[in-house]
Amino acid sequence: MNESLHTQEVNDIPQKIVLKSSLNLLLAIIIFAAIAPGILMTAPAVASQLASQWQLSADKIGYLFSAELGAMSFATIPAWYWINRINWQRIAVLSIIVFIIGNLISAFATTYAALFIFRIIASLAGGTLMIICLSCAGKTENPSRMYAFWVLGQLILGTLGLLALPPLFEQFGLRIVYFILAALMIVSFPLIKAFPDQVVKKEQPQNAAMVNTKNNVANKTMAIIAILVFYICLSQVWTFIGLFGEKSGLNAEENGRVLAIATVLGIIGSMIAAAIASKFKTNKLVFLGYGLLIASILLLLDSPVVTRFIIAAFLFKFTWTFVLPFIMATVSQLDTSGRLMNNINLVIGGGMALGPAIGGYILVNSTNMVVFISFALLCSICSAILVACFLKKN
């Protein structure tokens, strides 16, 4: 079913293009946004297989995943051109075809260099699909709910992948993950019809006198920085949260079990966000989420005992996936052309790359965890303040 566009008739505010919500559009956003970063969502299992089957060193594995993340983020650059010029459905069709081909040739790669290039090709296509999903979710009648499902799909696919891939790798080797991603995309191809089958033009204000260009630019800048520091905080803490578990006295198996349960709580967090998205004011849910996120980081202070670490890990993962849909929905309301959510794709990748790098640097160059936690707190508080600022201006 093709999704038609309609316009909200609201006086004296920018004209807002809204996509009519449907089950097909919901499924398209959930499924395509989950498949596109599939390798990154199952990184621990894939990394282990690369080390055992291909005998790759840690740095080469790291470069390969960085290339995937970088290519997904780089998809933002060409999207600056096509976002308001080319039919989104046609772009999605092309991206899916390239993604399928990229994964199929990855399955038959015999050298590290070839695999590196093939993964960049597939990830660039996946990043383009992610941009379409982000932009479409932001243009629906209830973006908070759509972004909650956007997060939920990625978490569920990642969890299922981590459970299913190790035994599949033992039987079929690394190539099975690339075959699975290609097959999932082929099966999901009919959902492409849910995306706008037309050029999505930049929205024009109904009353130009009511639109303050400087304020609009300032709000978008604050939104971009807010998302950037939010993702820096998330990726920094989650990458190294296992260290706090070790310091609390947990062994590797116990630590892994705690983090696995935390991931399940993350799924529950996004499910709750989807369920209550239309029942409460977004700004209240945003600040509730930020408050809980800051509380979870504070619980990591002063070498937490096992109980406090478990509470912190559970609360952090739950809150992360609970508050993110509402933050994304708030930011999407500033987007009049699709370009802002396109840029957010680049910002998310940048934040995910910077967080572990900064966190690792701090850990290597400091004698305790206080600086590490303080930086994470600073990022979360800055993000909350910036979101509060553009919420107030709007």
Backbone hydrogen bonds, N-H to C=O, Kabsch-Sander energy under -0.5 kcal/mol:
donor,donor_aa,acceptor,acceptor_aa,energy
3,E,193,K,-0.5
4,S,2,N,-0.7
6,H,18,V,-1.8
8,Q,16,K,-1.8
10,V,8,Q,-1.3
13,I,10,V,-0.8
15,Q,204,Q,-1.0
16,K,8,Q,-0.5
17,I,15,Q,-0.6
18,V,6,H,-2.6
19,L,139,K,-4.1
20,K,4,S,-1.2
26,L,22,S,-2.4
27,L,23,L,-2.8
28,A,24,N,-2.5
29,I,25,L,-2.5
30,I,26,L,-2.5
31,I,27,L,-3.0
32,F,28,A,-2.2
33,A,29,I,-1.5
34,A,30,I,-0.9
35,I,31,I,-2.6
36,A,32,F,-2.3
38,G,35,I,-2.2
41,M,37,P,-2.3
42,T,38,G,-1.1
43,A,40,L,-1.2
45,A,42,T,-0.6
46,V,42,T,-2.2
47,A,43,A,-3.2
48,S,44,P,-1.9
49,Q,45,A,-1.8
50,L,46,V,-2.4
51,A,47,A,-2.0
52,S,48,S,-2.2
53,Q,49,Q,-3.0
54,W,49,Q,-0.7
54,W,50,L,-0.8
56,L,50,L,-1.6
61,I,57,S,-2.1
62,G,58,A,-2.4
63,Y,59,D,-2.4
64,L,60,K,-2.0
65,F,61,I,-2.2
66,S,62,G,-2.4
67,A,63,Y,-2.3
68,E,64,L,-1.8
69,L,65,F,-2.6
70,G,66,S,-3.0
71,A,67,A,-2.5
72,M,68,E,-2.1
73,S,69,L,-2.0
74,F,70,G,-2.7
75,A,71,A,-1.1
76,T,73,S,-1.9
77,I,74,F,-1.9
79,A,75,A,-1.3
80,W,76,T,-1.1
80,W,77,I,-1.1
81,Y,78,P,-1.3
82,W,78,P,-1.7
83,I,79,A,-2.3
84,N,81,Y,-0.5
85,R,82,W,-1.4
86,I,82,W,-2.3
88,W,198,Q,-1.3
89,Q,196,P,-1.4
91,I,87,N,-1.8
92,A,88,W,-2.4
93,V,89,Q,-2.3
94,L,90,R,-2.4
95,S,91,I,-2.6
96,I,92,A,-2.6
97,I,93,V,-2.2
98,V,94,L,-2.4
99,F,95,S,-2.7
100,I,96,I,-2.6
101,I,97,I,-2.4
102,G,98,V,-3.1
103,N,99,F,-2.1
104,L,100,I,-2.3
105,I,101,I,-2.6
106,S,102,G,-1.3
107,A,103,N,-1.7
108,F,104,L,-0.6
108,F,105,I,-0.5
109,A,106,S,-1.4
115,L,111,T,-2.4
116,F,112,Y,-2.6
117,I,113,A,-2.1
118,F,114,A,-2.7
119,R,115,L,-2.5
120,I,116,F,-1.5
121,I,117,I,-2.0
122,A,118,F,-2.3
123,S,119,R,-2.5
124,L,120,I,-2.3
125,A,121,I,-1.7
126,G,122,A,-2.3
127,G,123,S,-2.8
128,T,124,L,-1.6
129,L,125,A,-2.0
130,M,126,G,-2.2
131,I,127,G,-2.0
132,I,128,T,-1.8
133,C,129,L,-2.3
134,L,130,M,-2.8
135,S,131,I,-2.6
136,C,132,I,-2.6
137,A,133,C,-2.5
138,G,134,L,-1.8
139,K,135,S,-0.7
139,K,136,C,-0.9
140,T,137,A,-1.2
141,E,19,L,-0.7
146,M,142,N,-1.8
147,Y,143,P,-3.0
148,A,144,S,-1.8
149,F,145,R,-2.0
150,W,146,M,-2.2
151,V,147,Y,-2.2
152,L,148,A,-2.5
153,G,149,F,-2.6
154,Q,150,W,-1.1
155,L,151,V,-2.2
156,I,152,L,-2.6
157,L,153,G,-2.3
158,G,154,Q,-2.3
159,T,155,L,-2.5
160,L,156,I,-2.8
161,G,157,L,-2.6
162,L,158,G,-2.2
163,L,159,T,-1.5
164,A,160,L,-2.7
165,L,161,G,-2.8
168,L,164,A,-1.4
169,F,165,L,-3.3
170,E,166,P,-1.7
171,Q,167,P,-1.2
172,F,168,L,-3.1
173,G,168,L,-0.5
173,G,169,F,-1.8
176,I,173,G,-1.4
177,V,174,L,-1.6
178,Y,174,L,-0.6
179,F,175,R,-2.1
180,I,176,I,-2.4
181,L,177,V,-2.0
182,A,178,Y,-2.1
183,A,179,F,-2.6
184,L,180,I,-2.8
185,M,181,L,-2.0
186,I,182,A,-2.1
187,V,183,A,-2.6
188,S,184,L,-1.8
189,F,185,M,-0.7
189,F,186,I,-0.9
191,L,188,S,-2.0
192,I,189,F,-2.3
193,K,190,P,-1.5
194,A,191,L,-2.1
195,F,192,I,-1.5
198,Q,196,P,-0.9
201,K,199,V,-1.0
203,E,336,T,-3.6
206,Q,13,I,-0.9
210,M,207,N,-2.0
211,V,208,A,-1.4
212,N,210,M,-0.7
213,T,211,V,-0.8
216,N,212,N,-2.4
217,V,213,T,-2.6
218,A,214,K,-2.5
219,N,215,N,-2.9
220,K,216,N,-2.3
221,T,217,V,-2.4
222,M,218,A,-2.6
223,A,219,N,-2.3
224,I,220,K,-2.4
225,I,221,T,-2.4
226,A,222,M,-2.6
227,I,223,A,-2.3
228,L,224,I,-2.3
229,V,225,I,-2.7
230,F,226,A,-1.7
231,Y,227,I,-2.4
232,I,228,L,-2.1
233,C,229,V,-2.3
234,L,230,F,-2.4
235,S,231,Y,-2.6
236,Q,232,I,-2.2
237,V,233,C,-2.4
238,W,234,L,-2.7
239,T,235,S,-1.6
240,F,236,Q,-1.2
241,I,237,V,-0.8
243,L,240,F,-1.5
244,F,240,F,-0.6
244,F,241,I,-0.7
245,G,241,I,-1.2
246,E,242,G,-2.2
247,K,243,L,-2.3
248,S,244,F,-1.4
249,G,245,G,-0.5
249,G,246,E,-1.2
250,L,245,G,-2.2
255,N,251,N,-2.8
256,G,252,A,-2.4
257,R,253,E,-1.9
258,V,254,E,-2.2
259,L,255,N,-2.2
260,A,256,G,-2.0
261,I,257,R,-2.2
262,A,258,V,-2.2
263,T,259,L,-1.8
264,V,260,A,-1.6
265,L,261,I,-2.1
266,G,262,A,-1.7
267,I,263,T,-1.7
268,I,264,V,-2.1
269,G,265,L,-2.5
270,S,266,G,-1.9
271,M,267,I,-1.9
272,I,268,I,-2.6
273,A,269,G,-2.1
274,A,270,S,-2.0
275,A,271,M,-1.9
276,I,272,I,-2.2
277,A,273,A,-0.9
279,K,276,I,-1.8
280,F,276,I,-1.1
285,L,281,K,-1.7
286,V,282,T,-2.5
287,F,283,N,-2.0
288,L,284,K,-2.0
289,G,285,L,-2.3
290,Y,286,V,-2.4
291,G,287,F,-2.2
292,L,288,L,-2.2
293,L,289,G,-2.4
294,I,290,Y,-2.7
295,A,291,G,-2.0
296,S,292,L,-2.2
297,I,293,L,-1.7
298,L,294,I,-2.3
299,L,295,A,-1.6
300,L,297,I,-1.5
301,L,298,L,-1.7
309,F,305,V,-2.6
310,I,306,V,-2.6
311,I,307,T,-2.2
312,A,308,R,-2.4
313,A,309,F,-2.9
314,F,310,I,-2.6
315,L,311,I,-2.8
316,F,312,A,-2.7
317,K,313,A,-2.2
318,F,314,F,-2.3
319,T,315,L,-2.7
320,W,316,F,-2.4
321,T,317,K,-1.6
322,F,318,F,-1.4
323,V,319,T,-3.0
324,L,320,W,-1.7
326,F,323,V,-0.5
327,I,323,V,-2.0
328,M,324,L,-2.8
329,A,325,P,-2.2
330,T,326,F,-2.1
331,V,327,I,-2.4
332,S,328,M,-2.5
333,Q,329,A,-1.0
333,Q,330,T,-0.5
334,L,331,V,-1.9
335,D,332,S,-1.4
336,T,334,L,-0.6
342,N,338,G,-1.4
343,N,339,R,-2.5
344,I,340,L,-2.0
345,N,341,M,-1.2
345,N,342,N,-0.5
346,L,342,N,-0.9
347,V,343,N,-2.2
348,I,344,I,-2.9
349,G,345,N,-1.7
350,G,346,L,-2.3
351,G,347,V,-2.8
352,M,348,I,-2.5
353,A,349,G,-1.6
354,L,350,G,-2.6
355,G,351,G,-2.4
357,A,353,A,-1.1
358,I,354,L,-3.1
359,G,355,G,-2.9
360,G,356,P,-2.8
361,Y,357,A,-2.1
362,I,358,I,-2.5
363,L,359,G,-2.3
364,V,360,G,-2.1
365,N,361,Y,-1.8
366,S,362,I,-0.7
373,I,369,M,-2.6
374,S,370,V,-2.8
375,F,371,V,-2.3
376,A,372,F,-1.8
377,L,373,I,-2.6
378,L,374,S,-2.5
379,C,375,F,-2.4
380,S,376,A,-2.3
381,I,377,L,-2.7
382,C,378,L,-2.6
383,S,379,C,-2.4
384,A,380,S,-2.1
385,I,381,I,-2.5
386,L,382,C,-2.5
387,V,383,S,-2.4
388,A,384,A,-2.3
389,C,385,I,-2.2
390,F,386,L,-2.1
391,L,387,V,-1.9
392,K,388,A,-2.2
393,K,389,C,-2.1
394,N,390,F,-1.5
